[in-house]
Amino acid sequence: MNRLIIYSVLTCLSITLSSSHRHADIPAEQLLWPDGIRDNPITYELQNTVRSEDYTHPDAPLGTCRVYSNVSTPTYFIYRPSPQKNTGVAMVVLPGGGYTDIWLDTEGHDIGLFFKERGITSLVVKYRTNSPGKDGKERMSKEEYLPAAIADSAEAIRILRSRAKQLKIDPDKIGVGGFSAGGHLALSLCLSPDEKNKQSRPNFAFLIYPWIEPHFEKQVSTAENLPPMFIVNGQQDTVTPPDVCAQFYHTLCKNNVPAELHIYRKGGHGFTLGLGKGHSTVQWTGSFIAWLKDINMLKDK
């Protein structure tokens, strides 16, 4: 629990007075693995460091942009809609940050707050990071690191399913999605599900300006039971180029995976909810909700 105390202190230091009232809407931070992680390969001398970035929009739900690194003890936050709005749909949200950071506010809390008002339960994960050392190099290779992050995202889905009755969600309507590296992580989970525990399998996935590696196209053809996928990118994105998303979408179509792709004219990398990024980019959230109706996750009222 001492680590959580450190988390709370660091979080309080990063909150500005002008936005503190909105931070009151953030749910309690909880340990993803309350019994600890056996043989955790990820440790840091200085843990859970946080910085603030000037990278938000005044109309964003939270209004701040805190970025975490050196995360070795993953945590989560559950956003629950009111009983009147609750649709029974839930999703795990994985913020991006190139696996070295977690952009927790703009790609985590903002998303949870936004979809809470639309009746969707969200579990936002601050998963373990592969933050660089003093030499500026990542501590682990991707092959060494990624299983830990996948395990964190899988555990998040299991938490939602295990608490489905308490949270009043449908255990067969739980998805996973993320932004940038978080999109890569969500896709990695879909392509390498835990066969020993089917409770970690998502019912749908959403990938927002995701990092997609070429070898994933080959993995799709051999994967089984891939969930429907919703993919979003902006034409102006030079970090995770939209043409890669288009190629990946084509691969999904060839393999009969239900999918939908939106590439907007405006929106460079990291546009999150699309606020201030043009008239069409901001509409991806509405398209996502409509898509959830098309795949029978949401009811068309």
N, C-alpha and C positions, 0 to 999 in steps of 0.2 A: 504493500500500500504506500510505502514511502515514495515510490516512483510516481504514483498518481499525485501525491502532494507536490512533488517537483513540477509535474505537468501543470497543475493548477496555478502555481506561482508564476511560471513562465507565461501562461495564458493571460493572467491578470495584468502582467507587465506590458503585454502587447495591445491591450484594449485602450482605445482613446475615449475620453469623456463624451465626445459627441456621439459615439455609437454604442455606449455601454448599455443603453436601454434595449437595444436590439439584441445584444449578446445574452440578455436574460432569456431569450427564446431558444437558446441552445440547450438541448437535453443534457442530462448527466453523462459524463464520460465514464465508460466502463471498460474493464479489462477484457480483451478478446479471449485470452487464455487465463482465466482466474487462478488456475492451479499451476501456472508457470509453463514454460516451454522447455521440455527436456532436450538437453544438448543443443540449445539455441546457437546456431552458427554465427549470429549477428550480435555483436556487442560493441559498445562505444564507451570511451572514457568519459566524455561529456555527452550525455544523452538528451534526446528530445529538445534540441535547440530550435529556436523560433526567430524569425525575422519578419518584418512587415514590408510589403511592397505597395507602391502606388499604382495599383493595377485593378481598379474596380470602377463601377459605374454608380452614380448617386442614386439610381433607382434599384440597385441590387438589393435583395432581401436583407443582407447583413451589413453591407457597407464597408467592410474591412477586408484585407487580403493578407492573412498570416500564412507563412510558408514554414513547414517543419522539416528538419533533417535529423540525422542520427537517431532514427526511431528503431529501437531494438525490442521494445515492449509494446505490441500493437494494442490499440483501443478502438472503441466504436461508440456511436451515438445513434439512438433510434428516434426518428421523427414520426409521430403518430397523428393522423388526422382526427378531427372531432368525430364522434359517433354518427352525427348527422351526415358527414361527408364521406365516411369510410367506404371504400369500394371493395375492400378485401384483397386488393392487389398490393404486393410489396416488392421491393427491389434493394439490392446491395449496390451502393454507390462507391466507386473507386476513383478518388481524385488522381490527377496526373502530377508530373514533376520529374520525369525522366528517370524514375526509380531512385534518384538521389535525394529528392525532396517530395513533400506532400503539400500541394496547394489546397489546404484544408477548407478555407473559407469559400473561395470563388468556385471551386469544383467539387465541394462537399456540402458544407452547411447551406450555401445558397440553393443548391439543388434540393436538399432535404426540405428546406423551408418552402420552396416554390411548389413542389409536388404534394407536400402536406396539405396545402390549400386546395388541391385538386383530388383529394381523397386517397392518395397513395402513401403507404408506409415506406419509409426509407431508412436503411441502416447504412450510415456513412462510416467507412473504415479508414483509420489511420494505420496503414499496414507497415510492416518493417521495410526499411530503406537500405539501399546500397550506397550510402553517402561516402564521399571521398575522404581520404586521410589528409594529413598535413602536406603531403606531396602532391595533392590535387588529383590523385588517381583513385578510381573506384577500388574498394577493398577486396571485392570478390569478382570473379568472372560471372557473366550472365548465367551460365550453366550451373554454377554453384549457388547463386543467389535466388534465381527465379522460383525454385521449389518452395522456398520459405514464403514468398509473397503469394504464390498460388494456394498454399496451405491456409494462409490468413483469409483469403477471399472465400475459400471453400468452407472454412469454419463459420464465416459470417452467414452464409446461406443456411448452414445447419442450425445456427442460433435462431434464425427466423422461423424455420420449420419446427424446431423443438418448442417454440413459444407461440405457435400459430393460434392456438385456442385463446391464450391470454391476450395476444395482440389483435385478435379478431380478424385474422387474415386467412386466405385460402392457401393451404400448403402446396396446391397445384398451380398457383399463380404467383410464383416468386422468381424474379429475374435478377440479372446482374449486368452492370454496365460501368463504363468509365470514360475518362477524358485523357487523350494523349497516351501516356504510359499506362494509365488506368484502363484505357480501352484495350491496350495490348494485354494487360493482365486479365481482363474479363474474357478476352478471346482465348488466352492460354488456358484458362480454367475450362472453357467449353471444349477445347480440343484435347484436354488431358484430364477428364473427370476421374474422380476416385471410384474405381470399380468396387472397392470394398464397402463403400458407404455412398449409396445412391442418394442420400439426403443432401448431398452437395451439388446435385445437378440442377442447373437453372432451367426455368420454363421458357424464358426469352432472354435476349441480350440486346443491349444498346451500346454502340461504339461511336463516341463523339470525337471527331478529328483524331482517330486512333493511329498509333504507331503499328504498322503491319509489316512483318518481315516476309520476304519472298517465299521462304519455305512453308509458310502457313498455307499457301495455295495447294501444295502437295499434301499437306496434312488433312485438308478438307475432304479430299477424295477417299481417304481411308478412315475418316472419323465416322462414328456411329451416333445416331440420335442427336445431331446438332439442333439446338433450339432455333426458332425464328430469330432473325437479326435485323436490327434497325441501325442504319449507318448514316452519319452526318459529317460533312466537311465543308470548307469554304474554298472557293477557287483561288483565293489569295494566300492560302496556307503554303508556306515554303518549308516548314519543318516536317510535317507529315502530309506530303503532297496528295491532292485529291485524285490524281490519276491512279495511284496505288489502291485507293478505296474502290475506284471504278473497276479495276482489274480483279480485286477481291470479290466484289459483288458479282462479276461475271462468273467467277469460279463457283460461288454459291449457287447461282442459277443453273450452271452445268450439272451440279450435284443435287439438284432438286431441294435445296434448303430454302424455306420461305424467307424472303429478305426484301428490304426496301432501302433505297439509297437516295439521299438528298445532298446535292452539292450546290451551295449557294454562291451567288456572284460575289458577295462581300463576306468578310470574316477571315482575318488572318488566324494564325495559331493561337488558341486560348480564348476564343470568343465566348465560352461558357453559355450563358442564357441568350446570347446574341444582342444584349442591350447596347444600343448605340452603334451597331454594326450593320445598319441598313434596315430597310423595311421587310425584306423577306427572311433574312437570317434569324431574326427574333421569333419567327413562326415555327421553328423546328420543334418546340415543345408541344405546340398544338398538333402538329403532324404526328408526333410520337404518341400522344393520347389517342388520336384517331386510329393510328396503326394498332394500338393495343385493343381497340374495339374490333378491328379487322381480323385479328388473330384470336378473338374470343377470350381475351383476358379481362376486358372491361365490357360492361353491358351498355348498349346504346339506349340511353334513356329517352 
